[in-house]
């Protein structure tokens, strides 16, 4: 059996975040750059594979997607969110996705645009000239407010700190748990099959806290009609023809509260960080907003008329996709890139690494929004939301939210860096900054602040 090349010995412990030099991110990037499109390394008895090639990624996610299933990360995630869309396998994944898809139809997404602009306008109204903000905290609060109002008809703004606290605790525990989980997964799966409704093995208190937050929203929605996601879940029939259980509904709501706001908050955080460090891109963005919007708020119809804004958000997602990597597990022995991959092997795909591959992107580590004017990279050189049947169902929502939130805020404000100290990534597989990113809010030159404040107050 021909095995892909890769690091050996103590070097492989970089996969656990050790050995310095950038932790797990640095380890995966060095491995991909040194050993090519497909590499591998052994940790104890298990060999892991890393793929950094657009055609092979397409093969895994689309062409031969039925030869792969979710890897151990899904079973770890299940201990937090339960049996939900993000953790299900076919055919149950397809059935649940069909159930939720109407909430993401084009017509429904259009109705969300007004909520995105309204909530962003509220935040813009709270900012004052000279205010120093923790932009990650601000964006988390904003995206949580948007997902709550759009998907569940609820006001989650008061729960932002509680949800952030849960995420921080989960992230801290996952730093050591995620890399080691593959070795204890069989025991966890056996336990969960025997006790499917038992409390979480690893995130019991965090799960209870999330259920406490969503419980009143679910109860309130049972007494009213709507077309949002929560209404779809409460009114939908399950695979056996009955209504979804209370546990099913809670699992999906918890999933979308977490995934639905955290990924976009991360993308917006890095977008503001990049704009603060690239004044020429910021000036070009502001010029476009002035020309297209003038003194009014953006609408859904404005999105295609803001090409540079779209490119800024697209480039931020290229440089800083929400997740460093995710994995698929082979369901059978197969050939991939000239190598034989055994059944049950973990194959890692990294949007961060492939989207910074110089084979596909010129000057790959630089922030160049204009590269998207005539991008010639193959489709799966860029996949921040995954791909294939398990591609993120909320991609159109997240893209629209990112552009409208940036446009609404940047129409009147610019953000300047407070400190020139470098910002790195935190530990783990989520590409969050390792410390608060503090930015100073400034009125844009030449804007009518009084008119703007009046407009936002009326809209709010």
BASEFI-755963 format. One record per residue (C-alpha): chain; y, z, x; residue in one letter; residue number from 1. Coordinates in nm, 3 decimals. Layout:
N
A:Y:Z:X:a:NUM
...
//
This chain:
460
A:0.000:0.000:0.000:x:1
A:0.334:-0.107:0.149:x:2
A:0.582:0.184:0.140:x:3
A:0.962:0.138:0.151:x:4
A:1.130:0.277:0.465:x:5
A:1.340:0.590:0.461:x:6
A:1.437:0.918:0.626:x:7
A:1.181:1.168:0.750:x:8
A:1.150:1.528:0.858:x:9
A:1.430:1.777:0.808:x:10
A:1.673:1.499:0.717:x:11
A:1.518:1.467:0.370:x:12
A:1.636:1.817:0.277:x:13
A:1.977:1.655:0.233:x:14
A:1.840:1.562:-0.110:x:15
A:1.876:1.930:-0.201:x:16
A:2.238:1.931:-0.085:x:17
A:2.166:2.080:0.256:x:18
A:2.226:1.956:0.610:x:19
A:2.602:1.920:0.548:x:20
A:2.751:1.568:0.579:x:21
A:2.840:1.531:0.213:x:22
A:2.543:1.706:0.053:x:23
A:2.320:1.509:-0.182:x:24
A:2.582:1.234:-0.222:x:25
A:2.607:1.182:0.150:x:26
A:2.230:1.187:0.189:x:27
A:2.167:0.922:-0.079:x:28
A:2.449:0.701:0.046:x:29
A:2.331:0.717:0.408:x:30
A:1.975:0.641:0.298:x:31
A:2.076:0.338:0.093:x:32
A:2.308:0.194:0.357:x:33
A:2.063:0.242:0.641:x:34
A:1.736:0.136:0.478:x:35
A:1.846:-0.134:0.235:x:36
A:1.781:-0.233:-0.127:x:37
A:1.483:-0.004:-0.177:x:38
A:1.405:0.306:0.028:x:39
A:1.188:0.613:-0.007:x:40
A:1.137:0.961:0.129:x:41
A:0.876:1.232:0.085:x:42
A:0.945:1.589:-0.021:x:43
A:0.626:1.797:0.005:x:44
A:0.358:1.603:-0.185:x:45
A:0.596:1.377:-0.379:x:46
A:0.752:1.048:-0.264:x:47
A:1.086:0.956:-0.421:x:48
A:1.233:0.604:-0.433:x:49
A:1.598:0.494:-0.424:x:50
A:1.704:0.148:-0.545:x:51
A:2.038:-0.009:-0.446:x:52
A:2.010:-0.371:-0.555:x:53
A:2.160:-0.525:-0.870:x:54
A:1.861:-0.749:-0.947:x:55
A:1.610:-0.469:-0.900:x:56
A:1.822:-0.239:-1.117:x:57
A:1.824:-0.505:-1.389:x:58
A:1.446:-0.529:-1.350:x:59
A:1.407:-0.154:-1.404:x:60
A:1.658:-0.109:-1.688:x:61
A:1.607:-0.436:-1.877:x:62
A:1.342:-0.686:-1.771:x:63
A:1.060:-0.435:-1.722:x:64
A:1.210:-0.137:-1.897:x:65
A:0.888:-0.072:-2.090:x:66
A:0.711:-0.003:-1.761:x:67
A:0.939:0.296:-1.707:x:68
A:1.022:0.617:-1.892:x:69
A:1.275:0.895:-1.846:x:70
A:1.209:1.111:-1.543:x:71
A:1.198:1.488:-1.498:x:72
A:1.572:1.519:-1.557:x:73
A:1.515:1.453:-1.927:x:74
A:1.276:1.745:-1.956:x:75
A:1.524:1.972:-1.780:x:76
A:1.803:1.850:-2.008:x:77
A:1.578:1.915:-2.308:x:78
A:1.590:2.284:-2.222:x:79
A:1.964:2.275:-2.302:x:80
A:2.009:2.019:-2.580:x:81
A:1.659:2.008:-2.729:x:82
A:1.479:1.700:-2.861:x:83
A:1.771:1.459:-2.901:x:84
A:1.867:1.098:-2.836:x:85
A:1.923:1.162:-2.464:x:86
A:1.577:1.311:-2.414:x:87
A:1.357:1.103:-2.645:x:88
A:1.111:0.831:-2.545:x:89
A:1.010:0.520:-2.739:x:90
A:0.950:0.468:-3.024:x:91
A:1.119:0.792:-3.129:x:92
A:1.427:0.712:-2.918:x:93
A:1.468:0.376:-3.095:x:94
A:1.442:0.540:-3.438:x:95
A:1.702:0.806:-3.361:x:96
A:1.934:0.548:-3.203:x:97
A:1.906:0.334:-3.519:x:98
A:2.004:0.639:-3.719:x:99
A:2.315:0.707:-3.513:x:100
A:2.426:0.347:-3.451:x:101
A:2.648:0.316:-3.763:x:102
A:2.879:0.579:-3.613:x:103
A:2.948:0.332:-3.329:x:104
A:2.982:0.008:-3.526:x:105
A:3.294:-0.194:-3.454:x:106
A:3.462:-0.100:-3.783:x:107
A:3.396:0.270:-3.728:x:108
A:3.518:0.260:-3.367:x:109
A:3.843:0.109:-3.496:x:110
A:3.900:0.413:-3.717:x:111
A:3.858:0.640:-3.416:x:112
A:4.148:0.472:-3.234:x:113
A:4.406:0.648:-3.451:x:114
A:4.248:0.985:-3.373:x:115
A:4.246:0.910:-3.000:x:116
A:4.616:0.824:-3.003:x:117
A:4.705:1.120:-3.226:x:118
A:4.528:1.378:-3.010:x:119
A:4.668:1.226:-2.690:x:120
A:5.015:1.238:-2.847:x:121
A:4.972:1.607:-2.919:x:122
A:4.893:1.673:-2.554:x:123
A:5.191:1.460:-2.446:x:124
A:5.412:1.673:-2.669:x:125
A:5.286:1.994:-2.499:x:126
A:5.375:1.870:-2.150:x:127
A:5.720:1.937:-2.007:x:128
A:5.901:1.790:-1.711:x:129
A:5.802:1.970:-1.391:x:130
A:5.494:2.136:-1.544:x:131
A:5.199:2.169:-1.303:x:132
A:4.866:2.109:-1.476:x:133
A:4.500:2.134:-1.385:x:134
A:4.431:1.777:-1.493:x:135
A:4.056:1.826:-1.532:x:136
A:4.108:2.117:-1.769:x:137
A:4.368:1.916:-1.961:x:138
A:4.140:1.613:-1.995:x:139
A:3.845:1.827:-2.103:x:140
A:4.053:1.981:-2.379:x:141
A:4.178:1.639:-2.489:x:142
A:3.840:1.467:-2.502:x:143
A:3.681:1.764:-2.679:x:144
A:3.954:1.748:-2.943:x:145
A:3.894:1.373:-2.984:x:146
A:3.515:1.395:-3.011:x:147
A:3.542:1.682:-3.258:x:148
A:3.788:1.508:-3.488:x:149
A:3.630:1.162:-3.467:x:150
A:3.259:1.242:-3.476:x:151
A:3.244:1.566:-3.671:x:152
A:3.570:1.596:-3.861:x:153
A:3.628:1.928:-3.682:x:154
A:3.894:2.090:-3.466:x:155
A:3.729:2.194:-3.139:x:156
A:4.051:2.255:-2.948:x:157
A:4.007:2.631:-2.973:x:158
A:3.657:2.602:-2.825:x:159
A:3.754:2.408:-2.512:x:160
A:3.744:2.708:-2.280:x:161
A:3.411:2.827:-2.420:x:162
A:3.249:2.484:-2.378:x:163
A:3.391:2.453:-2.026:x:164
A:3.248:2.793:-1.939:x:165
A:2.903:2.686:-2.064:x:166
A:2.919:2.366:-1.860:x:167
A:3.018:2.556:-1.546:x:168
A:2.723:2.792:-1.583:x:169
A:2.483:2.504:-1.647:x:170
A:2.618:2.313:-1.346:x:171
A:2.583:2.613:-1.114:x:172
A:2.223:2.672:-1.217:x:173
A:2.135:2.303:-1.204:x:174
A:2.248:2.268:-0.842:x:175
A:1.926:2.427:-0.723:x:176
A:1.715:2.374:-1.034:x:177
A:1.747:1.994:-1.071:x:178
A:1.614:1.892:-0.726:x:179
A:1.326:2.142:-0.754:x:180
A:1.241:2.070:-1.118:x:181
A:1.008:1.778:-1.040:x:182
A:0.769:2.025:-0.878:x:183
A:0.753:2.266:-1.175:x:184
A:0.788:2.006:-1.450:x:185
A:0.416:2.001:-1.549:x:186
A:0.428:2.373:-1.624:x:187
A:0.749:2.337:-1.828:x:188
A:0.606:2.043:-2.028:x:189
A:0.287:2.235:-2.103:x:190
A:0.488:2.538:-2.215:x:191
A:0.713:2.328:-2.439:x:192
A:0.415:2.156:-2.604:x:193
A:0.259:2.494:-2.681:x:194
A:0.586:2.654:-2.794:x:195
A:0.809:2.365:-2.910:x:196
A:1.065:2.592:-3.079:x:197
A:1.073:2.871:-2.823:x:198
A:1.408:2.960:-2.663:x:199
A:1.521:2.765:-2.359:x:200
A:1.349:2.861:-2.036:x:201
A:1.660:2.811:-1.821:x:202
A:1.968:2.795:-2.046:x:203
A:1.901:3.045:-2.325:x:204
A:2.245:3.209:-2.338:x:205
A:2.424:2.875:-2.291:x:206
A:2.232:2.719:-2.579:x:207
A:2.313:3.017:-2.804:x:208
A:2.680:2.985:-2.722:x:209
A:2.683:2.614:-2.809:x:210
A:2.502:2.678:-3.137:x:211
A:2.760:2.943:-3.222:x:212
A:3.038:2.687:-3.171:x:213
A:2.882:2.408:-3.380:x:214
A:2.729:2.620:-3.661:x:215
A:3.044:2.656:-3.876:x:216
A:3.118:2.284:-3.838:x:217
A:2.773:2.192:-3.971:x:218
A:2.799:2.437:-4.261:x:219
A:3.142:2.307:-4.361:x:220
A:3.025:1.946:-4.349:x:221
A:2.728:2.012:-4.576:x:222
A:2.977:2.073:-4.856:x:223
A:3.174:1.750:-4.812:x:224
A:3.124:1.375:-4.776:x:225
A:3.226:1.160:-4.480:x:226
A:3.135:0.864:-4.264:x:227
A:3.139:1.041:-3.929:x:228
A:2.831:1.113:-3.719:x:229
A:2.768:1.458:-3.861:x:230
A:2.764:1.319:-4.215:x:231
A:2.517:1.051:-4.104:x:232
A:2.286:1.316:-3.961:x:233
A:2.303:1.542:-4.265:x:234
A:2.234:1.254:-4.505:x:235
A:1.979:1.061:-4.297:x:236
A:1.606:1.052:-4.352:x:237
A:1.373:1.123:-4.064:x:238
A:1.066:0.926:-3.958:x:239
A:0.852:1.092:-4.224:x:240
A:1.097:1.020:-4.503:x:241
A:1.246:1.368:-4.533:x:242
A:1.583:1.499:-4.428:x:243
A:1.644:1.586:-4.066:x:244
A:1.571:1.949:-3.987:x:245
A:1.852:2.191:-3.908:x:246
A:1.722:2.195:-3.550:x:247
A:1.743:1.814:-3.525:x:248
A:2.104:1.817:-3.645:x:249
A:2.203:2.094:-3.404:x:250
A:2.039:1.912:-3.112:x:251
A:2.235:1.593:-3.170:x:252
A:2.565:1.773:-3.227:x:253
A:2.523:1.978:-2.909:x:254
A:2.437:1.656:-2.722:x:255
A:2.749:1.472:-2.832:x:256
A:2.978:1.773:-2.790:x:257
A:2.869:1.793:-2.425:x:258
A:2.806:1.431:-2.325:x:259
A:3.067:1.287:-2.561:x:260
A:3.358:1.468:-2.401:x:261
A:3.250:1.552:-2.046:x:262
A:3.190:1.196:-1.923:x:263
A:3.524:1.063:-2.046:x:264
A:3.707:1.373:-1.923:x:265
A:3.564:1.312:-1.576:x:266
A:3.670:0.945:-1.581:x:267
A:4.022:1.034:-1.698:x:268
A:4.054:1.306:-1.435:x:269
A:3.975:1.065:-1.154:x:270
A:4.200:0.799:-1.313:x:271
A:4.502:1.029:-1.293:x:272
A:4.405:1.136:-0.942:x:273
A:4.387:0.772:-0.828:x:274
A:4.717:0.678:-0.992:x:275
A:4.889:0.976:-0.829:x:276
A:4.770:0.850:-0.489:x:277
A:4.851:0.482:-0.548:x:278
A:5.218:0.451:-0.652:x:279
A:5.217:0.071:-0.654:x:280
A:4.931:0.064:-0.907:x:281
A:5.114:0.328:-1.109:x:282
A:5.435:0.120:-1.111:x:283
A:5.244:-0.188:-1.225:x:284
A:5.078:0.013:-1.500:x:285
A:5.409:0.153:-1.623:x:286
A:5.566:-0.192:-1.623:x:287
A:5.286:-0.322:-1.845:x:288
A:5.323:-0.029:-2.085:x:289
A:5.700:-0.081:-2.110:x:290
A:5.657:-0.452:-2.180:x:291
A:5.380:-0.419:-2.439:x:292
A:5.459:-0.088:-2.611:x:293
A:5.827:-0.017:-2.553:x:294
A:5.899:0.309:-2.740:x:295
A:5.597:0.311:-2.973:x:296
A:5.248:0.454:-2.953:x:297
A:4.954:0.224:-2.866:x:298
A:4.718:0.100:-3.134:x:299
A:4.375:-0.060:-3.131:x:300
A:4.537:-0.406:-3.137:x:301
A:4.721:-0.324:-2.815:x:302
A:4.406:-0.262:-2.610:x:303
A:4.343:-0.631:-2.522:x:304
A:4.716:-0.668:-2.451:x:305
A:4.694:-0.404:-2.177:x:306
A:4.477:-0.581:-1.918:x:307
A:4.597:-0.380:-1.620:x:308
A:4.538:-0.052:-1.802:x:309
A:4.183:-0.166:-1.876:x:310
A:4.134:-0.258:-1.509:x:311
A:4.260:0.081:-1.394:x:312
A:4.006:0.262:-1.609:x:313
A:3.731:0.018:-1.511:x:314
A:3.806:0.071:-1.141:x:315
A:3.811:0.449:-1.182:x:316
A:3.464:0.428:-1.338:x:317
A:3.349:0.212:-1.048:x:318
A:3.463:0.457:-0.782:x:319
A:3.382:0.772:-0.978:x:320
A:3.111:0.714:-1.240:x:321
A:3.037:1.036:-1.432:x:322
A:2.685:1.071:-1.287:x:323
A:2.586:1.026:-0.924:x:324
A:2.234:0.909:-1.011:x:325
A:1.961:0.909:-1.273:x:326
A:1.591:0.836:-1.248:x:327
A:1.311:0.648:-1.420:x:328
A:0.941:0.724:-1.388:x:329
A:0.684:0.446:-1.357:x:330
A:0.426:0.434:-1.638:x:331
A:0.195:0.215:-1.430:x:332
A:0.149:0.093:-1.076:x:333
A:0.382:-0.200:-1.011:x:334
A:0.542:-0.417:-0.743:x:335
A:0.915:-0.376:-0.690:x:336
A:1.118:-0.554:-0.423:x:337
A:0.806:-0.637:-0.222:x:338
A:0.674:-0.279:-0.227:x:339
A:0.401:-0.114:-0.434:x:340
A:0.528:0.176:-0.647:x:341
A:0.251:0.406:-0.777:x:342
A:0.218:0.527:-1.134:x:343
A:0.422:0.841:-1.202:x:344
A:0.673:0.779:-0.921:x:345
A:1.039:0.880:-0.955:x:346
A:1.276:0.587:-0.898:x:347
A:1.643:0.684:-0.855:x:348
A:1.934:0.455:-0.947:x:349
A:2.285:0.550:-0.840:x:350
A:2.593:0.394:-1.005:x:351
A:2.806:0.563:-0.738:x:352
A:2.617:0.409:-0.446:x:353
A:2.563:0.059:-0.588:x:354
A:2.919:0.034:-0.721:x:355
A:3.043:0.102:-0.365:x:356
A:2.809:-0.149:-0.204:x:357
A:3.004:-0.392:0.014:x:358
A:2.757:-0.667:-0.076:x:359
A:2.905:-0.673:-0.426:x:360
A:3.262:-0.546:-0.385:x:361
A:3.513:-0.631:-0.116:x:362
A:3.671:-0.319:0.039:x:363
A:3.436:-0.115:-0.179:x:364
A:3.584:0.230:-0.116:x:365
A:3.941:0.128:-0.205:x:366
A:4.110:0.161:-0.544:x:367
A:4.191:-0.201:-0.635:x:368
A:4.220:-0.249:-1.014:x:369
A:4.310:-0.617:-0.968:x:370
A:3.960:-0.687:-0.833:x:371
A:3.852:-0.711:-1.199:x:372
A:4.071:-1.016:-1.263:x:373
A:3.800:-1.239:-1.119:x:374
A:3.507:-1.014:-1.039:x:375
A:3.202:-1.208:-0.919:x:376
A:2.960:-0.917:-0.881:x:377
A:2.632:-0.941:-1.076:x:378
A:2.611:-0.738:-1.396:x:379
A:2.406:-0.449:-1.264:x:380
A:2.620:-0.397:-0.958:x:381
A:2.831:-0.200:-1.209:x:382
A:2.654:0.026:-1.459:x:383
A:2.844:0.354:-1.513:x:384
A:2.687:0.389:-1.860:x:385
A:2.334:0.286:-1.763:x:386
A:2.170:-0.020:-1.919:x:387
A:1.892:-0.154:-2.136:x:388
A:1.759:0.013:-2.450:x:389
A:1.865:0.356:-2.323:x:390
A:2.219:0.258:-2.233:x:391
A:2.473:0.519:-2.343:x:392
A:2.531:0.470:-2.716:x:393
A:2.888:0.596:-2.681:x:394
A:3.004:0.339:-2.423:x:395
A:3.248:0.153:-2.656:x:396
A:3.387:0.487:-2.776:x:397
A:3.437:0.613:-2.420:x:398
A:3.604:0.293:-2.296:x:399
A:3.844:0.281:-2.590:x:400
A:3.919:0.651:-2.557:x:401
A:3.993:0.620:-2.187:x:402
A:4.238:0.332:-2.229:x:403
A:4.420:0.477:-2.532:x:404
A:4.449:0.825:-2.381:x:405
A:4.589:0.687:-2.055:x:406
A:4.828:0.455:-2.239:x:407
A:4.957:0.727:-2.473:x:408
A:5.023:0.974:-2.193:x:409
A:5.140:0.730:-1.925:x:410
A:5.386:0.567:-2.166:x:411
A:5.617:0.866:-2.113:x:412
A:5.478:1.064:-1.823:x:413
A:5.386:1.012:-1.461:x:414
A:5.181:1.261:-1.263:x:415
A:5.249:1.351:-0.901:x:416
A:5.020:1.529:-0.660:x:417
A:5.116:1.887:-0.578:x:418
A:4.908:1.916:-0.262:x:419
A:4.789:1.651:-0.020:x:420
A:4.473:1.846:0.061:x:421
A:4.165:1.626:0.020:x:422
A:3.948:1.658:-0.290:x:423
A:3.572:1.629:-0.252:x:424
A:3.281:1.636:-0.494:x:425
A:3.115:1.951:-0.616:x:426
A:2.744:2.002:-0.561:x:427
A:2.491:1.840:-0.795:x:428
A:2.447:1.507:-0.969:x:429
A:2.771:1.511:-1.172:x:430
A:3.071:1.367:-0.989:x:431
A:3.316:1.647:-1.062:x:432
A:3.586:1.750:-0.814:x:433
A:3.501:2.055:-0.603:x:434
A:3.827:2.228:-0.698:x:435
A:4.107:2.198:-0.956:x:436
A:4.319:1.886:-0.920:x:437
A:4.676:2.007:-0.969:x:438
A:4.934:1.745:-1.068:x:439
A:5.301:1.778:-1.158:x:440
A:5.418:1.616:-1.482:x:441
A:5.734:1.405:-1.458:x:442
A:5.931:1.206:-1.714:x:443
A:5.916:0.838:-1.639:x:444
A:6.251:0.697:-1.527:x:445
A:6.437:0.515:-1.801:x:446
A:6.247:0.660:-2.097:x:447
A:6.413:0.812:-2.399:x:448
A:6.266:1.162:-2.399:x:449
A:6.436:1.282:-2.716:x:450
A:6.321:0.981:-2.914:x:451
A:5.971:1.028:-2.778:x:452
A:5.954:1.395:-2.871:x:453
A:6.066:1.312:-3.222:x:454
A:5.802:1.037:-3.252:x:455
A:5.519:1.261:-3.128:x:456
A:5.618:1.550:-3.351:x:457
A:5.613:1.323:-3.654:x:458
A:5.277:1.171:-3.557:x:459
A:5.121:1.512:-3.495:x:460
//
